Amino acid sequence: MRQINRNMAVFLSGLFVLTVAIPLMQGQVLPDYAVQLVGKYLCYALLAVSLDLVWGYAGILSLGHAAFFTLGAYVMGMHLMREIGARGVYANPELPDFMVFLNWDSLPWFWGASDSFAVTLLLVVAVPGALAFIFGWFAFRARVNGVYLSIITQAMTYALMLAFFRNEMGFGGNNGLTDFKDLLGIPLSSPGMRLGLFIASALALAAGLLIARAITQSHLGRVLVGVRDAESRTRFLGYRVEEYKLFVWTVSAMMAGVAGALYVPQVGIVNPGEFAPANSIEIVIWVALGGRGTLVGAALGAMVVALTKTLLTGWLPDAWLYALGALFILVTLYLPRGIVGALEGLKPARKPQEVAA
């Protein structure tokens, strides 16, 4: 427990230094696009922490966490589309361009509150949380566990991907939502907005880590570890296992939704491809690489893989997927505890104190 606290303190200190240093370097040593890139990495880190919360501590291997991330992104994307107003290609003050192109007469009912930023912030956590709660209510009460649960989470995100590809769903179909202009009246391409989104991503990551740490170090966290290691025994002791799993599953989905909402204004687009099951599997690789059940390791693994992907897709674009697969195999064989576990193993063991005669 003390080691976890030390790792958390070191990571948060490094995150604070990064948050202070980047504004000082922006526009001088660091170009504006790099600030946006680092902000995107921090969103990935928060997404990885959300998965580690359920996989590392409750034993729930989700292969559909990209669904919650993408739903949060779509909620924010809808608001950004509404902020375009009459500046779109068709100059329609009410309807986004893709709706005008598809001959829609009015906004669908679920777009009604998307013009309010405050409501959007609420929906960013409410929509993924509601989906997770409904899914978990049926899955956990039916005592679906292990690989079977993983398969149906993957089926969930795949079904959402197919649904969002349909134009009649009202989410832009294959093209998704894009061509965003500004947020709160500030252009997304401005250096100030890019810096603001980076800082918001850093704060969200720090908050996510602290919330996850508070959960895992509480009595609830100890019960979750018991569920992970011996669910039947924990249930036999009188704990309502499904309620504990449902709570942490829903919180995890909300965190993923926040990550998606911060991600979309920084990359400028969200489309159904974000629901792809391969994206969820990549999140699992992030957590495994960094260290499952460490929280900090999950965030670190996400940033390492994202940076490696950026470099390799620029140098050797055709080799990236092979490199990702090889990385997962190497971690499984030689770093079963991930980067954080390997670093802890390098520390010399304490010598036992001699007892005076």
Secondary structure as the mmCIF struct_conf table of DSSP 4:
data_model
#
loop_
_struct_conf.conf_type_id
_struct_conf.id
_struct_conf.beg_label_comp_id
_struct_conf.beg_label_asym_id
_struct_conf.beg_label_seq_id
_struct_conf.end_label_comp_id
_struct_conf.end_label_asym_id
_struct_conf.end_label_seq_id
HELX_RH_AL_P HELX_RH_AL_P1 ARG A 2 MET A 25
STRN STRN1 GLN A 26 GLN A 26
TURN_TY1_P TURN_TY1_P1 GLY A 27 VAL A 29
STRN STRN2 LEU A 30 LEU A 30
HELX_RH_AL_P HELX_RH_AL_P2 ASP A 32 ALA A 58
BEND BEND1 LEU A 63 LEU A 63
HELX_RH_AL_P HELX_RH_AL_P3 HIS A 65 ILE A 84
HELX_RH_3T_P HELX_RH_3T_P1 GLY A 85 ARG A 87
BEND BEND2 GLY A 88 GLY A 88
TURN_TY1_P TURN_TY1_P2 VAL A 89 TYR A 90
BEND BEND3 PRO A 93 LEU A 95
HELX_RH_AL_P HELX_RH_AL_P4 ASP A 97 PHE A 101
TURN_TY1_P TURN_TY1_P3 LEU A 102 ASN A 103
BEND BEND4 SER A 106 SER A 106
HELX_RH_3T_P HELX_RH_3T_P2 TRP A 109 TRP A 111
TURN_TY1_P TURN_TY1_P4 GLY A 112 ASP A 115
HELX_RH_AL_P HELX_RH_AL_P5 PHE A 117 ARG A 141
TURN_TY1_P TURN_TY1_P5 ALA A 142 ARG A 143
HELX_RH_AL_P HELX_RH_AL_P6 GLY A 146 PHE A 164
TURN_TY1_P TURN_TY1_P6 PHE A 165 PHE A 165
BEND BEND5 ARG A 166 ARG A 166
HELX_RH_3T_P HELX_RH_3T_P3 ASN A 167 MET A 169
BEND BEND6 GLY A 170 PHE A 171
HELX_RH_3T_P HELX_RH_3T_P4 GLY A 173 ASN A 175
STRN STRN3 LEU A 177 THR A 178
STRN STRN4 ASP A 182 LEU A 183
TURN_TY1_P TURN_TY1_P7 LEU A 184 GLY A 185
STRN STRN5 ILE A 186 PRO A 187
TURN_TY1_P TURN_TY1_P8 LEU A 188 SER A 189
BEND BEND7 SER A 190 SER A 190
HELX_RH_AL_P HELX_RH_AL_P7 PRO A 191 THR A 216
TURN_TY1_P TURN_TY1_P9 GLN A 217 GLN A 217
BEND BEND8 SER A 218 SER A 218
HELX_RH_AL_P HELX_RH_AL_P8 HIS A 219 PHE A 236
TURN_TY1_P TURN_TY1_P10 LEU A 237 GLY A 238
HELX_RH_AL_P HELX_RH_AL_P9 VAL A 241 VAL A 267
BEND BEND9 GLY A 268 GLY A 268
STRN STRN6 ILE A 269 VAL A 270
HELX_RH_3T_P HELX_RH_3T_P5 PRO A 272 PHE A 275
HELX_RH_AL_P HELX_RH_AL_P10 PRO A 277 GLY A 290
TURN_TY1_P TURN_TY1_P11 ARG A 292 GLY A 293
BEND BEND10 LEU A 295 LEU A 295
HELX_RH_AL_P HELX_RH_AL_P11 VAL A 296 TRP A 315
HELX_RH_3T_P HELX_RH_3T_P6 PRO A 317 ALA A 319
HELX_RH_AL_P HELX_RH_AL_P12 TRP A 320 TYR A 334
TURN_TY1_P TURN_TY1_P12 PRO A 336 ARG A 337
HELX_RH_AL_P HELX_RH_AL_P13 GLY A 338 GLY A 345
TURN_TY1_P TURN_TY1_P13 LEU A 346 LEU A 346
BEND BEND11 LYS A 347 LYS A 347
HELX_LH_PP_P HELX_LH_PP_P1 PRO A 348 ALA A 356
#
